[in-house]
Amino acid sequence: MADVAQHEGKILRINDAGLGIVEDEHSQQQFVFTFDKIRNYRGEAARQLGLTVGAHVRFSATSDSQVVAVEVVR
């Protein structure tokens, strides 16, 4: 299993189909995530979750760039 690292960054893109792109604030590496990686996600729309372009997030990703968790920082 790949190692998991913590990141902070911002949302670059989001769509109502349940996909988003986040960018690490230090490395500028981009990661794709699905809404199911958001803790307690139950089918809400992006805006209900606070997912907007530019929103600050914390996220965990494996060394092979797979996002395993996303949290919107309020």
C-alpha positions in Angstrom: 0.0 0.0 0.0 1.2 3.5 -0.9 2.2 6.0 1.8 -0.4 8.7 2.6 0.6 12.4 3.0 -1.3 15.4 4.3 -1.7 18.4 2.0 -3.3 21.8 2.1 -4.4 23.7 -1.0 -7.4 25.1 -2.9 -10.1 23.8 -5.2 -9.3 24.6 -8.9 -12.4 23.0 -10.5 -15.5 21.4 -9.3 -18.6 19.9 -11.1 -22.0 18.7 -10.1 -21.1 15.2 -11.3 -19.0 14.7 -8.1 -15.5 15.4 -9.4 -13.1 18.1 -8.3 -9.5 19.1 -8.8 -7.4 20.4 -5.9 -3.9 22.0 -6.0 -1.3 21.6 -3.2 -0.4 25.1 -2.0 3.4 24.2 -1.8 4.1 22.0 -4.7 1.3 23.2 -7.1 0.7 19.5 -7.8 -2.9 18.9 -8.9 -5.0 16.0 -7.6 -8.4 14.7 -8.8 -10.9 13.7 -6.1 -14.5 12.4 -6.0 -17.1 13.7 -3.5 -17.2 10.3 -1.7 -13.7 11.2 -0.3 -15.4 14.0 1.8 -16.1 12.8 5.3 -19.8 12.2 6.0 -20.7 12.9 2.3 -24.3 11.9 1.7 -25.1 13.1 -1.8 -25.2 16.8 -1.2 -24.5 19.3 -3.9 -21.1 21.0 -4.2 -22.3 24.3 -2.8 -24.0 22.7 0.2 -20.6 21.1 1.1 -18.7 24.5 0.7 -17.0 23.2 -2.4 -16.4 26.3 -4.5 -13.5 27.3 -6.8 -10.8 28.8 -4.6 -12.1 27.2 -1.3 -9.2 26.2 1.0 -9.0 22.5 1.7 -7.0 19.9 3.6 -6.6 16.6 1.8 -4.7 13.3 2.1 -3.2 11.6 -0.9 -1.2 8.5 -1.5 2.3 8.6 -3.0 0.7 7.6 -6.3 -1.6 10.7 -6.2 -4.8 9.0 -5.2 -6.9 11.3 -2.9 -8.2 9.4 0.1 -9.8 12.2 2.1 -10.9 15.8 1.6 -11.9 18.4 4.2 -13.1 22.0 3.5 -11.4 24.4 5.9 -14.0 27.0 7.0 
